[in-house]
Amino acid sequence: MSAAQVIQNPLLDKKLINAFIDGVKMTLSTMAQTNTVCGKPFIETDFKLRGDIAGMVGMVAPPMKGTLIISFPKESIFLIIKNMIGEEYTEITTDVSDAVGELTNMIYGSAKTSLNQMGYNFEMAIPTIVRGDFVISKTQVAATLVIPFQLENKSEFYIEITVS
């Protein structure tokens, strides 16, 4: 058996969940001087995207495949960017999309490093950014783990992990 513990549903692996929570907290506190409060993770079977802009990354660690989505309502991403680079935004622009891509890349990279040290074998991936009114259809039947985070202005953003 490899160093990674094999479990029926990876979304129930506390180490996997904590790697993403720690990745969010470390990335935002270091890069954006922004503290987060993690809400209670929950599983949803009917996928629905939250927010106005999201970063998506395909996660592959054979035999596991999945998707990481970090979705931000405007209030959340605007606060994070203000704390990160000192500029205020009121509309989602190309610069905001770039910031979401960088944050998604850093958060996934942090979690991937931790998980790979535990024996997983997650591969690198390039984030895709979606914004505005959009629908993401899942092609596989799988549950989604949703981890809500709250910022100091009481706005929220979400990590959504689907693994099959």
C-alpha positions as CSV (number, residue, x, y, z in Angstrom):
1,M,0.0,0.0,0.0
2,S,1.3,3.5,-0.8
3,A,1.9,6.2,1.7
4,A,-1.5,7.8,0.8
5,Q,-4.3,6.1,2.7
6,V,-6.8,4.6,0.3
7,I,-10.4,5.4,1.3
8,Q,-13.8,4.9,-0.3
9,N,-14.5,8.6,-1.0
10,P,-11.5,11.0,-1.0
11,L,-13.8,13.9,-0.1
12,L,-14.1,12.3,3.3
13,D,-10.3,12.3,3.8
14,K,-9.6,14.9,6.5
15,K,-6.0,15.3,5.3
16,L,-7.2,16.2,1.8
17,I,-9.7,18.7,3.2
18,N,-7.2,20.3,5.5
19,A,-4.6,20.6,2.7
20,F,-7.0,22.9,0.8
21,I,-8.1,24.8,3.9
22,D,-4.4,25.4,4.8
23,G,-3.7,26.3,1.2
24,V,-6.4,29.0,1.3
25,K,-5.4,30.4,4.7
26,M,-1.6,30.5,3.9
27,T,-2.0,31.9,0.4
28,L,-4.4,34.7,1.5
29,S,-2.6,35.6,4.7
30,T,0.8,35.7,2.9
31,M,-0.1,37.2,-0.5
32,A,-3.0,39.4,0.4
33,Q,-2.7,40.0,4.1
34,T,-6.2,38.7,4.4
35,N,-7.5,36.5,7.2
36,T,-10.2,33.9,6.5
37,V,-12.6,32.0,8.7
38,C,-13.4,28.5,7.4
39,G,-17.0,27.5,7.7
40,K,-18.2,23.9,8.0
41,P,-17.5,21.8,4.9
42,F,-20.5,20.1,3.4
43,I,-21.3,17.6,0.6
44,E,-23.7,18.5,-2.2
45,T,-25.0,16.2,-4.9
46,D,-26.6,18.8,-7.1
47,F,-23.6,20.9,-8.2
48,K,-24.3,24.7,-8.3
49,L,-21.6,27.3,-8.8
50,R,-21.4,30.2,-6.4
51,G,-20.1,33.7,-7.1
52,D,-19.4,36.0,-10.0
53,I,-15.9,34.7,-11.0
54,A,-14.2,31.4,-10.4
55,G,-10.9,29.7,-11.0
56,M,-11.0,26.0,-12.1
57,V,-8.3,23.4,-12.0
58,G,-8.4,19.8,-13.1
59,M,-7.0,17.6,-10.4
60,V,-5.3,14.3,-11.5
61,A,-3.7,11.8,-9.1
62,P,-4.3,8.4,-10.6
63,P,-6.6,6.7,-10.2
64,M,-8.4,9.8,-8.8
65,K,-9.6,12.6,-11.1
66,G,-11.5,15.7,-10.1
67,T,-12.0,19.4,-10.3
68,L,-11.1,22.2,-7.9
69,I,-13.2,25.4,-8.3
70,I,-12.6,28.5,-6.2
71,S,-15.6,30.8,-6.7
72,F,-15.8,34.4,-5.5
73,P,-18.7,36.8,-5.3
74,K,-17.6,40.4,-6.3
75,E,-17.3,41.6,-2.7
76,S,-14.9,38.9,-1.7
77,I,-12.5,39.1,-4.7
78,F,-12.5,42.9,-4.6
79,L,-11.5,42.9,-0.9
80,I,-8.7,40.3,-1.5
81,I,-7.3,42.2,-4.5
82,K,-7.4,45.5,-2.5
83,N,-5.5,43.8,0.3
84,M,-3.1,42.2,-2.2
85,I,-2.2,45.1,-4.5
86,G,-3.8,48.1,-3.0
87,E,-6.1,48.8,-5.9
88,E,-9.9,49.0,-5.6
89,Y,-12.2,47.4,-8.2
90,T,-15.9,47.8,-8.7
91,E,-16.2,45.7,-11.9
92,I,-14.7,42.4,-12.9
93,T,-12.0,43.2,-15.4
94,T,-9.1,41.3,-17.0
95,D,-6.9,42.3,-14.0
96,V,-9.5,40.7,-11.6
97,S,-9.5,37.6,-13.8
98,D,-5.7,37.4,-13.7
99,A,-5.8,37.8,-9.9
100,V,-8.3,34.9,-9.6
101,G,-6.0,32.8,-11.8
102,E,-3.0,33.5,-9.7
103,L,-4.8,32.8,-6.5
104,T,-6.2,29.6,-7.8
105,N,-2.8,28.5,-9.0
106,M,-1.2,29.3,-5.6
107,I,-3.9,27.7,-3.5
108,Y,-3.9,24.5,-5.6
109,G,-0.1,24.5,-5.6
110,S,0.1,24.7,-1.9
111,A,-2.5,22.0,-1.3
112,K,-0.8,19.8,-4.0
113,T,2.6,20.1,-2.3
114,S,1.1,19.0,1.0
115,L,-0.9,16.2,-0.5
116,N,2.1,14.9,-2.5
117,Q,4.2,14.8,0.6
118,M,1.5,12.5,2.1
119,G,1.9,10.1,-0.8
120,Y,-0.7,11.4,-3.3
121,N,0.6,12.1,-6.8
122,F,-1.3,15.2,-7.9
123,E,-0.1,16.6,-11.2
124,M,0.4,20.3,-12.1
125,A,-2.5,22.0,-13.9
126,I,-3.2,25.4,-15.4
127,P,-6.3,27.2,-14.1
128,T,-9.2,28.3,-16.2
129,I,-11.2,31.4,-15.3
130,V,-14.9,31.7,-15.8
131,R,-16.9,34.8,-15.0
132,G,-20.4,36.2,-15.4
133,D,-23.4,34.1,-16.0
134,F,-22.1,30.6,-16.5
135,V,-23.1,27.0,-16.1
136,I,-20.7,24.1,-15.5
137,S,-22.0,20.7,-16.3
138,K,-20.5,17.7,-14.7
139,T,-20.0,14.7,-17.0
140,Q,-19.4,12.2,-14.2
141,V,-21.7,11.4,-11.3
142,A,-19.9,12.5,-8.2
143,A,-20.5,14.5,-5.1
144,T,-19.0,17.9,-4.5
145,L,-17.3,19.0,-1.3
146,V,-18.0,22.7,-0.6
147,I,-15.8,24.6,1.9
148,P,-17.1,28.1,2.7
149,F,-14.7,30.8,3.8
150,Q,-15.7,34.2,5.3
151,L,-13.6,37.4,5.1
152,E,-13.5,40.4,7.5
153,N,-16.2,42.2,5.5
154,K,-18.5,39.2,6.1
155,S,-18.4,38.3,2.4
156,E,-17.8,34.6,1.6
157,F,-16.1,32.6,-1.1
158,Y,-16.0,28.9,-1.7
159,I,-13.7,26.0,-2.5
160,E,-15.6,23.3,-4.4
161,I,-13.9,19.9,-4.9
162,T,-15.4,17.2,-7.0
163,V,-13.5,13.8,-7.2
164,S,-14.3,10.6,-9.0
